[in-house]
Amino acid sequence: MIAPLDWTLLQSFSAVAETGSLSAAARKLGQSQPTLGRHIRALEAALGVELFTRGPKGLIPTEAARGLIGPADQMRQAAARLRLAAEGQETGLAGTVRVTASTVVSHFILPPILAAIRRAHPEIQIELVPADSSENLLFREADIALRMYRPTQLDLVAAHVTDLEMGLYAATGFLDRVGRPRTVDELLKLDFVGFDANDTIIRFMREAGLEVGRGFFGVRCDDQAAYWQLVRAGCGIGGMQAAIGDDEPGVERVLSKMDLPTLPVWLAAPAALRHSPRIRLVWDRLAAGLRRL
């Protein structure tokens, strides 16, 4: 008969199965790699089975491990909900709020909003997580997420707070060299900067009536902050939120009267945390700051 299993061991197992390596799992859980290794060995000893084999791309769950992934994940979700429910009962403002947003929003839009929150409420500590991937709010990878789409994850509350105006921009030096387009036809003859694997810009341009494909963009980069630096450096024309582009020295808006789709902005948080005074305050301040844009 197998003795009751330590939840810590199952949590470590679940993280390793999800990430495929001890190092990635350690980063995810905020623990050391040797600790994760000990947890896996202890769980293997308790169960009497091997859980992972090493492959060319990392650790591969064995057949025995694959049978445990589902139940372990259910336990992880239950533990996460219990933790959220407990934290949602907090009544004070002091503490930490973890906010995640895209790289470009984290670089260029959120800093002054977060600085204002800190000036007004120094008892609240803020952690900013720039990430273009979707952080899992249920597992507290963030408390509040700012997204440019409606979140669909269960157990979340989400609110559409504003729509950001978009524009096309290019470096002044680039336009001095190639000329300033006066029509869409002239615009499409110039160099553009685009994303690589991400098709967001292609979809936006098609919504605006511009039928382009990946090969249309002479320079491509999926990191949004680096993408904007490429535009600033004169690699070509690129799209950006007007709140950022209009304030950027050395960059000009191109065809300012062109009708471009707006970018929706949503805030999301775990339902269990939405009524925590600390989370609610930061949520409200973020929403107000974003609306002012």
HELIX and SHEET records of a PDB file:
HELIX    1   1 TRP A    7  THR A   19  1                                  13    
HELIX    2   2 LEU A   22  LEU A   29  1                                   8    
HELIX    3   3 GLN A   33  LEU A   47  1                                  15    
HELIX    4   4 GLU A   63  GLU A   87  1                                  25    
HELIX    5   5 THR A  103  PHE A  108  1                                   6    
HELIX    6   6 LEU A  110  ALA A  120  1                                  11    
HELIX    7   7 THR A  172  VAL A  178  1                                   7    
HELIX    8   8 VAL A  184  LEU A  187  1                                   4    
HELIX    9   9 THR A  200  GLU A  207  1                                   8    
HELIX   10  10 ARG A  214  PHE A  216  5                                   3    
HELIX   11  11 GLN A  224  ALA A  233  1                                  10    
HELIX   12  12 ALA A  242  GLY A  245  1                                   4    
HELIX   13  13 PRO A  277  ARG A  292  1                                  16    
SHEET    1   A 2 PHE A  52  GLY A  55  0                                        
SHEET    2   A 2 GLY A  58  PRO A  61 -1                                        
SHEET    1   B 5 ILE A 124  PRO A 130  0                                        
SHEET    2   B 5 GLY A  95  ALA A 101  1                                        
SHEET    3   B 5 ILE A 144  ARG A 147  1                                        
SHEET    4   B 5 LEU A 263  PRO A 270 -1                                        
SHEET    5   B 5 LEU A 156  LEU A 164 -1                                        
SHEET    1   C 3 GLY A 238  GLN A 241  0                                        
SHEET    2   C 3 MET A 166  ALA A 171 -1                                        
SHEET    3   C 3 VAL A 251  VAL A 254 -1                                        
SHEET    1   D 2 VAL A 193  GLY A 194  0                                        
SHEET    2   D 2 VAL A 219  ARG A 220  1                                        
END                                                                             
